[in-house]
Amino acid sequence: MPGIEEIRILSPTGVCGSGFLETSFEKALAWDPHFIGCDAGSTDPGPSHLGTGVAAFPRAAVKRDLRLMLLGARRKKIPLLIGSAGTAGGDAHVEWFCDIVKEIAREESLSFRLAVIHAEQDKSYLKKRLGEGRIKALQPAPPFDEDVIERSACIVGMMGVEPYQRALQAGAEVIVAGRASDTAIFAALPIMRGVPQGLAWHAAKILECGAAAVVNRRTPDCMFAWLRNDHFVVQAADETLRCTPQSIASHSLYENADPFKLVECSGTLDLTESRYEAHTERAVKVSGSRFLPAERYTVKLEGAEKAGYQSVVIGSVRDPFIIRQIDDWTERLTERIHARVNMVYGDTLKRSDYVVHMRIYGKNGTMGALEPVKEIRSHELCLLIEVTAPSQELASSIAGIVRHQGLHLPIPEWSGLITALACPYNPAHLDRGAVYRFNVNHVVEPDDPHEMFRTRWYAVEGPAFEEIPT
């Protein structure tokens, strides 16, 4: 059969900074991978990371994982591909991640050719594409116009395989990319080398989460794949971890609404005819996966904007009389809070200018209205009351009102002054600072897959980190 004989891929972990066993990594390196790939971010940690430019994982944790990957890749003389650097993949995240790369290179006297691919989008470019009708809403999508673009703290595009492939073809030995499709990190080189796209994208879907697709996962760890012309095989490096046909097949539903169709920039991975077979007691063979090219290439956008400033009051309710009528009590508490705010601020602060939100843990704090259990089965409840306002001073002030109103709100069964809410902290409210919300769920139709992603090149020679003109 024409085509490649085999492409071998090492995925050390599901996200750089979450950790992996060094013993597993060394064993996987002994299987001679053609490259190492690692996702380094996601929208999972929420919009604040995109809005603030701050990573979700501690710097020391990222450095530990990255150091092992860089040392392993340079020892084997194979590429290292990173995607969604610094969690959200904006320019600030990429620079933060590259500082760690510089530090490791200096400490370990490493030399390599580095490609840095940026995913943060220029606002004028987005406004131009919007005006051309080439930004389309996904579902569900918030309103999107030039005002949304302008007030966004950061908007990134999620790159596909093409920017990685261009960097590899130009001789990149290490690639640090901004926001990227998790699977693009692992599919880029195999597709470039002739692996059928259906198999390459499907193997990438399994690899991007590290050893998450095993049946007995205990900690983040390494996953390995062998890609061939008509199938691929996946296996965890740790001998105590086991893949089964069911565990690999079920992983296709992870983070997807459809277990058979997974949409990427350039098309759709179709798993309708995929076959999952036990290859060994710990490895699974997959075949039959197809890739359906898209009629139009699209790039998903992710954006975040400041929602305001927030303070939080945490308090417990232990009184059985209040627990029995907690819905009525919290409704009355909310009205009391609004009434007192109006008394203090008058017409200078409208009710629409701030938000008071209550979560009742022990009742429906996790699922809210979707909670199927209606009966309260706890002897105590925890109230988490959020106040979001245009300034931190205002949020803190309203939180002070929340604390006092909640502390003494009466119920019909008691006369006189009662204490209803027990707060574990003093002061009772915690100031969270600026808070952010996602404000974009759209795709762009670019002229080509590269125009939204600029690449900078560096020659790394131990302590020297020199940018190469392009």
Secondary structure by P-SEA (a helix, b strand, c coil): cccccbbbbbbccccccccccaaaaaaaaaacccbbbbbcccccccccccccccccccaaaaaaaaaaaaaaaaaacbbbbbccccccccaaaaaaaaaaaaaaaaaabbbbbbbbbbccccaaaaaaaaaacccccccccccccaaaaaaccbbbbbccaaaaaaaaaacccbbbbcccccccccaaaaaaacccaaaaaaaaaaacccccccccccccbbbbbbbcccbbbbbbccccccccaaaaaaacccccccccccccccbbbbcccbbbbbccccbbbbcbbbbbbbcbbbbbbbbccccccbbbbbbcccccccccaaaaaaaaaaaaaaaaaaaacccccccccbbbbbbbcccccccccccccccccccbbbbbbbbbcccaaaaaaaaaaaaaaaaccccccccccccccccccccccccccbbbbbccccccccccccccbbbbbbbccccbbbbbcc
